[in-house]
Amino acid sequence: MQRRTFVKNSLLSLLAMNNLTDLKNLSNTFTSHQGKMPLLFVGHGNPMNAIEDNEYSKKWKAVSAELPKPQAILCVSAHWETRGTFVTAMQKPKTIHDFGGFPQQLFNVQYPANGNPTLAKQIKDDVKTTAVQLDDEWGLDHGCWSVIKQMYPNADIPVLELSLDYTKPAQYHYDLAKELSSLRNKGVFIVGSGNMVHNLRMVNWQNPNGGYDWAEEMNTTFKRLIETNNHKELINYSSLGKAATLAIPTPEHYLPLLYIMGIKEEKEAISFFNDKTMMGSLSMTSVKIETV
């Protein structure tokens, strides 16, 4: 064998060994966590919550201070709808400013958290009932970073997003979530980001701190169903009457809640925060679930 070929092959072998070592180390990282990570559904509301120090963002910060520090975050955001199911798999996800009409200060925000391609591959392999595809184009939309930025401002935790397949019914999302449950034992913090009640067409700018009767009714109903583990009615939300139809005219902001309910274990503790309706037709009510 010529010296040049020998050196080339040796270098390639060393690189391959290093890559395998890196993968092994990363795999060990996601199997050595002690305890089960909590779950969170967050009503994210107005994108300005990302940069304002208000009652909602203050509570997000307070909640994060109560939690064990995650080794990674997997966010199911209302703002990434796809045909098929995808998980972000890039090392450096971009910050997506998927909104309009807001101050330049909000568009200037960057949230430079890393991704984790190894974890993305693990999620793809763990889910058996559907094909999860690896995505290298999306990034972190405001449904994700507006909340995570307030909770973890140092951007020192890897963040991945899982998309919502808009072609599938609510049951599909609930069932898919169950296949993600093992991630909690590996230090992965799963966050659903949306709003239980979300009807932008009926927003009342004259009522910033209250809701229509039907919004209040559904906020109360959803909390009752969550507290009593009545997941069947949460999944079949369209059968809950006219108030539910007004609260969920389209499902994308509601479905992240079903991911959290699908992962939740029966005897885990449930608590609510930011529990209020606003602007007539939005609910900021958020849910924390943890093992007791």
N, C-alpha and C positions, 0 to 999 in steps of 0.2 A: 504494500500500500504506500502511495506517495505521501511525503511528509505533509503537504498542504491538505490532502484529503483526510489524513489522520487527524490533523489539528481541527479541521472543520467538523468532522464527525464527533470529535471529543467535545468541542464547544456546544454542538447541538445536543449531545447527551447530557451535559451539565445543565443547559437551559431547561431541558425536559425534566430533569430531576428537581431543579429549583421550582418549576411550575407545579410539579406534583407535590412538593413539600409545602408550597404556598396553599394549594388547594386543601391539603390535609390539615394544615394549621387553621384555615378558615372553617373547615368542617368541624374541627374540634371546638372552635369558638362557639358554634351554634349547637353543640350537644352538651356543653358543660355547665349551662346556666342552672342555678339552684332556684327551685320554686317555679310557679306558674305566673306569667305576666298578666296583669289586669287587661281588661278590654275597655275601649272607649268609643262611644258614639258622640260626636260633637255637632251641635247646630252651628254652622260657621257663619251664616248670615252675610252681612255687607263686607266686601273685600277690604274696606277701610279698617276693619277690626285687626288687620295685619299690622297696622302702624299706629293705631290709637291705643292709649292707655285708658280703657273704659271698663265698665263692669264685666263685660264678657272676656276680654283679654286678660284682665286681672285674675279672673277665676281659672282660665286656662293655665296661667303661670302657677297659681296655687295648687292646682291638681297635679301638675308635673312634678312639683316639689315633694308631693306625697308618694310618688311612685318610685319603685326601683329603677335605676337607669337602664334603659334598654340597650341591647347590643345591636339592634336594628329596628326600624319602624316600617311596617307595611300599611299603607293607607289605601282605603277604598273610597275614592272621591266621586261625588256626584258629577264632576266636570270632565270625566274621561269616559265617554260612551263609544263603544266599538261594535263592529260585527265580529263576533268571536270574543274570546277572553285572552287578554294580554297582561304580561307583567313587565315592568321596565327592567332592562338588563344592562344598561350602560354604566360605566364607572363614574361618569360625571354628568348627572342629569341637569338639564338646563332649567332655569326658572321661567315658567310660562306666564305671561300676563294676558290671560284670556278674559278680558273685560274691556269696557270702553267708558268714556265720560268721567273718569276719575282724575284727581290731581296728578301732576307729573311725579310727585314724590312717591306715589304708589308704583308707578311704572319703573321707577329707578331701583326698586327693591330687588336684590339678588339674594337667593338663599343657597349658598354653595355647598350643601351637604353632598357627600359621596353617595353613589349607589352601591350595589353589591352584586356583581354578576353571578357569583357562586351561589348566593342565596336565591337569586332569581331562578337559576337552573334547578335548585332543590325544590322550589315551589312547583315548577313545571313537572318535575318527576313525581312529586307527592300526589298531585291531583290526577286521579285515574278516570273519573267519570266524563271528563271533557278534555280537549286538547288546549292546554295553556301555551300560548305562543310568546316567545321572547321578543321584546320590543326595544329598539335602539334609537327611536326617533322622538318619543313623547317628552318625558321629563317630569317636572313637578308643577301641576296646575295650581291655581289659587285656592281651590277647595282643600288642597293638601298644605301648601306652604304658608297660607295665611294663618292657619292654626299652629302648625309645627314650629314656625318661626317664633311665635310667642312662647311656646312651651320650652323650646330648646334653642335659644338665640345664638348659641355658639356654633350651630350647624356641625356638631362633632359626632353625630350619630348617622349611619347610613340610612337612607330613605328610599323605599321602593313604592311604586303604585301598582295596584291591580285594577284593571278596567272593568266597566259594566257592559255586558253584552246586551244591547238594547233590543235584540230579537227574542230574548228569553223571558219567560214569566217569572213572577216573584219566587215561586217554589224552586226554580233552578238556582237562584242566587242563594237562597237559604241552604239548600243542599250542598252547593259548592263550598260554602263557608265551613261546613263540618270537616272538610278535607284539609283545612288549614289549621285545625285546632292544635296539632302537635307542635306548631311553631311557638306556641306560648311557653312550652317547656324548654325552649332553646334561646330564650331571651328576646324574642321578637314581639314587639308591642304592636298590636293590630288596632287600627283606628278607622272607624267609619266617619266620613265627613259629609254632611248634607243638611237637611232640615226636615223634621217630621211633618210640619205643616209648611207648605211652600207654594204660594200662588201669586206670582209676580204681577199677573194681570189685574189683581184686585188689591194691590198695595194701596194703603191709605196714608199718604204723607202727613196728614193732619193728626194722626194717632200713633206717634212714635213709640209709645210705651204700653200699648194695649192691642187687643185683637177683637175681631168680629165674634159674635156669639158662636158661630160654627167653628171658628178657629180655637176658641177656648174649649169648646166641647170636645173636639178631636184631640187636643193636647191632653186633656184629662183622660179621655178614653185610651189613648195610646199608653199613657203611664200606667193605667190600671191593668191593661193587658200585659205589659212588660213585668209589672210586679207579681202578677199571678201566673207567669210563665205560659200564658195563653198564646203560644206562637201560631197556632192554627188560624186564629182570627187576625193576627198581625200579617200573616202571609196573604190571607183572603181579605185584605183591607177594603177592596171595592164592594164587598157585601155589607159594609158597616153603615150604609145609607148616604143621603145627600151630603151631609157634612164631610164625609170622607172623600166624596167626589170633588168637593170644593177644596179640601185640604191637599189633595194629591191629584191635580189635573194631569200631571205627567209623573212617572215614577222615579226619575233619576235621583232626586234628593231624598227620597224615602228608602230606596233599596240599600244604601249603606247601613241603615239600622238593621235590616234583615241579616246582613253578614255578621254583625255583632251578636244578634239573637241566635243565629245558627251555631255559633262557636260556644256560646254560654252554656255552662253546665247547670243542672237543675238547682242545686243547693247553694250556688254562689250568691254573694251579697250584691244588692242593687242599690245604687244611690243616684239621685238626680241633682243637677246643678244648672245654673243659668236658666232656671225654670220659669219662662215667661213667654208670652206672645208679644209681638211688636208689629207696628205698621199695618195693623189690621189682619194681615193674612200670612204672617210668618211666625214660626215657633223656634226659639233659640234653645229649647229644652234639650239637655244633654244627659247622657247616661254613663255611669262608671260601674263596671262589673269586676269583682275580685273574689278570690277564694278566701273563705273565712277560716 
